Structure formats: structure tokens, C-alpha cells
Amino acid sequence: MKTKHAKTLKAIFTKPTLASLVFSDIEALVIALGGEIIEGSGSRMAFILNGKRMDAHRPHPGKEAKRYQVENIRDWFLTMGIQQ
């Protein structure tokens, strides 16, 4: 895992939850962990990692993930035993 991915993982687990995390950095982290991204229609997409799926919407018009999205990703990581 590159340093940038490690920083993104640390940011996901930061409390209070950050609203300045760039969504594409989260996508890059999932790919670095061995996951994949499935494109849906519009802004819909799905993360698949360790056989578990999480559906999400890319933020628009901005690029930062909303707090609830970061919290959902944090919870998803915790169900798979991924921690900072």
C-alpha cells in the first residue's frame, strides 16, 4: 500500500468524521486493497472487496465524500476487519 493510500485509510478512521476526503482517493484505496469498482448508471457505483459489496453514489457537483459516505465506508471496512 502506498503512503497516499495509508493516509486515506487513516482519514477514513479519523473522528470526528472528515468531510474533506476526496471520493476518488477512497476508490483508489479500495483498488489498492485488491477490490474492484463496478460502474452503474449515472453516479451509481459499487465497491467489491473480500467478497463484500457496498453500493455508493459519487458525489456531485463536488468531489469530496459526504460525512455519511465516509462513515458507511468505515463501517464496511470494519466488517471485513480492515482498520487503520
C-alpha positions in Angstrom: 0.0 0.0 0.0 1.4 3.4 -1.0 1.7 6.2 1.5 -1.2 8.1 -0.1 -3.5 5.0 0.5 -2.3 4.7 4.1 -3.2 8.4 4.6 -6.6 7.9 3.1 -7.3 4.9 5.4 -6.2 6.9 8.4 -8.5 9.8 7.3 -11.5 7.4 7.0 -11.0 6.3 10.6 -10.5 9.9 11.9 -13.1 11.1 14.4 -14.9 13.4 14.1 -15.6 12.2 10.6 -13.9 14.3 7.9 -15.9 15.9 5.1 -12.8 16.9 3.1 -11.9 13.4 1.9 -11.8 13.2 -1.9 -14.0 10.4 -3.1 -11.6 9.3 -5.9 -8.9 8.7 -3.1 -11.4 6.2 -1.5 -11.8 4.5 -4.8 -8.0 4.2 -5.2 -7.7 2.8 -1.7 -10.3 0.0 -2.4 -8.4 -0.9 -5.6 -5.1 -0.9 -3.8 -6.6 -3.3 -1.2 -7.5 -5.7 -4.0 -11.0 -4.6 -4.6 -12.9 -3.6 -7.7 -15.3 -0.9 -8.7 -18.4 -1.6 -10.8 -19.9 1.3 -12.6 -23.7 1.7 -12.5 -25.9 4.3 -14.3 -25.3 7.9 -13.6 -23.3 8.4 -10.4 -24.1 5.0 -9.0 -21.2 2.6 -8.4 -20.4 -0.4 -6.2 -17.2 -1.3 -4.3 -16.5 -5.0 -4.0 -13.8 -6.1 -1.6 -13.2 -9.5 0.0 -16.5 -10.8 -1.4 -18.5 -8.0 0.2 -20.3 -5.3 -1.8 -21.1 -1.7 -0.9 -23.2 0.5 -3.1 -22.5 4.2 -3.3 -23.1 7.3 -5.3 -20.2 9.5 -6.4 -20.6 13.0 -5.0 -21.5 15.8 -7.5 -21.0 18.5 -8.3 -18.2 18.5 -5.7 -15.5 15.8 -5.4 -15.5 15.4 -1.6 -17.2 12.5 0.1 -20.1 13.4 2.4 -19.6 12.5 6.1 -22.3 9.8 5.9 -20.4 8.2 3.0 -17.1 8.1 4.9 -18.9 6.6 7.9 -20.5 3.9 5.7 -17.1 3.1 4.2 -15.6 2.9 7.7 -18.3 0.5 8.9 -17.9 -1.6 5.7 -14.1 -1.8 6.4 -14.7 -2.8 10.0 -17.0 -5.7 8.9 -14.0 -7.0 7.0 -11.5 -6.5 9.8 -9.8 -3.6 8.0 -8.5 -1.0 10.4 -6.1 1.9 10.3 
